[in-house]
Amino acid sequence: MSKVNDKLGKQESILGVTTLAIERVMDEDYGARIIDALQGSIYVKETPLELIKHLCQTYLCTYEGRRQATAKVFGYEKKSPILIHQEENIYTFPTSSPYADECVWLFPYHIKHTARKTPSETEVIFKNGESIIVEASYRTV
């Protein structure tokens, strides 16, 4: 089942504790697919990075602030994990540069395990049984 959401303002009800992943969609009408544990696939106009930035703002923080704090505390300069809301266990990380079309934002709380498919592809299996293949090495994921 796929749902479509046309307005960024409605993202609060879509993004959150049940979000599994966000991936780029190369379509003239949609910019991303949100994969949700309860709602399935939801297609939106915004890019994944726009969604992540909006989710940060929903929890009264900024993407840049979170990225810089992670880099300073943990030393991640690239592909930095982003803590969005500690109490709700919402954090995510990009599989490549957040600006790259192949970047998928994974929410590790929901990951059951991963499996190497090829040297440059990894299957991510979520706790609810859903899975996706991302263009990232097993080591990256």
N, C-alpha and C positions, 0 to 999 in steps of 0.2 A: 504494500500500500504506500503510495506516495502522496504527500501533501505539498501544497504550494502556499507560501506566505510572501506577500508582496511588500510589506512595510517593515522597515527596521524597528519601528516603535513597538511592534508586537513580539520582538525577539525575547523579551523577558520570559514569556510563557513557553518558549521553545528551547532556549539554551539554559543549561543549568546542571543539576545533579544527575540527570539521566542522559546527558549528552555523551555519546561514545566517541564520535569523530566528526570532523568537518573537512570536506575535501572540495577542491576547486572543480567547477563545472564549466566547460568551455561551450557556452550556449549563448545565443543572442538575447534570450529572455532571463537566464539565471546565471548567477556567479558562483553559487556554492550549493552543496548538498550537505545537510546536517543529518547525521545518523544518530537516532535517538532510541534508547532502550524501550521506551513505551510507545512512541509515536511513529517509529519506523523512519523512512526517508522523507525529509522535508526540503524542498527546493526553494531557495531565496535568491533575490537579486544581488545581494551584497557579496563581496569576496570573503574568503575565510578570514583574512587578516582584519577586515572591517568588522566582522562578527566578533572576533576575539577582543578587539579594542572596545566594542560596545559592551561586551560581557564584563570586561574589567570596570568600565564606567558604571554599570549596574550595581557593582559592589563597591563603589566609591574609591576606585583606584584607577591609575592609568596604565596602559600597556607599556609605555616607555619607562615609567617609574618601576614597574615590576621587572622589566627586562634588565634595567640598569642595576637594580638591587640584586638580582640573581647573578649577574656578571661579577659584581663586587664581592658578594659573600661566597659564592661557589666557584668563581673563576670561569664560568661559561661565557664565552664571547660570541659563539655561534650556536644556533639551534637551542637557544636558552629555554629551559622549562619556565612556564609562567604560573605562579601561584595566584589564583584568582580569588578564592575564598577558603581560608584554612578550615573554619568550623564546619563547612559543608563538604570538605574534601574535594574541592573543585580546583584542579590544576591540569595543565596541558603542556604539550611540547610539540614543536614542528618536526617533521621528518626530513626537511631540507630548509633552505632559506625561506622565511615567511613570505618573500616576494616571488618565489618560483611557482609556476603553475602546477608542478607536480607535488607541491607541499601538501601534506595531510596533517591536520592537528589532531593528535590522539589524546584521549583523556585516560591516563593509566589506571585510575581506580577501577575501571571496567574491564581491563585486559586480563584474560585468563591465562593465555600464553601466546607465544609467537613461534613461527616456523619458517626456516630459511627455504625459499622457493628457488631462487637463483642467487648469484653473488650480489645482484643489485635489486632484488625483490624479496619482500618479507610478507608472510601472511600473518595478520593479527586476528586472533580469535578472542572474542569478547565473552564475558561470563554468561550472557544470555544466549550464546550459541551462534550469534551472527559473526561473520568474518569479512575482512577486506584484504586485498593485496595492495601494498604500498610500494612505491619506487624508492626503496631505501634498504641499505644493507641490514642484515640481522643485527650487527653490532650497533648500528645507529638506533634501531628500535629497541 
